[in-house]
Amino acid sequence: VATSIDVSPSVVSAGEHVNINVNSDGKWGVKPEFKICREKMCVASGSSRCSGYGCKGNINVEYRIPSDLAPGDYFVRAVDMDTGEHITDDFEVE
């Protein structure tokens, strides 16, 4: 079963909130921590606040984009604990 991540809205201003929706039905789920990245550098992180070793099922987190984040293209990255794969979805800070 593939793990997916979706960030909405896809365009946001610094200081505003995005919804991060992760769907992971694998045996181990995803790591609770996610990263906000630009190109190859991660600039912020957050937690899905799930209990246990991994987050399973449908996880929805409202995350406030840091107010000092420069405009540009970013992505949210979560790690699938079953495969080790980085699951990402893009968004833009305007």
N, C-alpha and C positions, 0 to 999 in steps of 0.2 A: 504494500500500500504506500503510495507516494505521499510525502509530506508537502504541504503547500503553505505559503504565506501571502497575505494580501494587505497592502497599506492603503488607507483611504482617509482623506482625499489624496489625489496624486500630486496636487500643487498646494503648498501651504506657506504661510509666512512664519518667520522665526517667532517663537513664543506661543504659537498656536498648537492645538492638539491634533494628533492623527490617531486613527484606530488601526491597531495591528491585530490581524486575525490569523492565527496559526491553526492548521488542522493536521493533527498527527495521530494516526491510528496504529502506529507501529508498536512493537513490544515495549520499547524503552522510551518512546516519545522524543521530545526535543529538550535540550538544555534549558533551564529556567531563564538564563540571562540571554538577552539579545543585544546586538550592537547596531549603532547608527554609523554608517561608513560613507566615505567619499573616495572614489578611486580605490587605492589600496590601503588607505589609512582610516581607522575607526576613530571617531571623534566624540562619541558618547555611548552610553549603555543604559539598559534598563532591565527590569525583571518582570516576569509574568506572574510572580508571587504564587506559584502553584506549590503544593506540598509533595513531598517525596523526592525521589531521585530524578525523575524526568516528568515533563508535562505531557499529558496524553489527551487525546480528544480535541475538541474545539476550544481554543483559548483565545479570548479577546481582551486586549489591553488598550486602554486609552493612555497615550503617551504625549507629554508636553515637549515639543521641540525646544531645545535650549534657545533662549532669546538672543544669544550672541553668535548663533550659527550663521555663517556667511551664505549669501545666495549661491545656488548651484544645484547640481544633480547629486543625490544621495541614494543610499539603499539601506534597508533594514536586513540584517543577517541573523539567522537562527541556525543552530546546529542540530541536525537529525542524529540522535544518539544510536539509532540502529545501523545507519550507513556511514556516519561521520561526514556526510555531505553538508555543505553550506547551502541553505535555502534562502533565497533573497527576493525582494521586491523593491522596485525603484519608486522614488518620489522626488519632487523638486521643491526647494526652498526659494521663494521669490523675494 
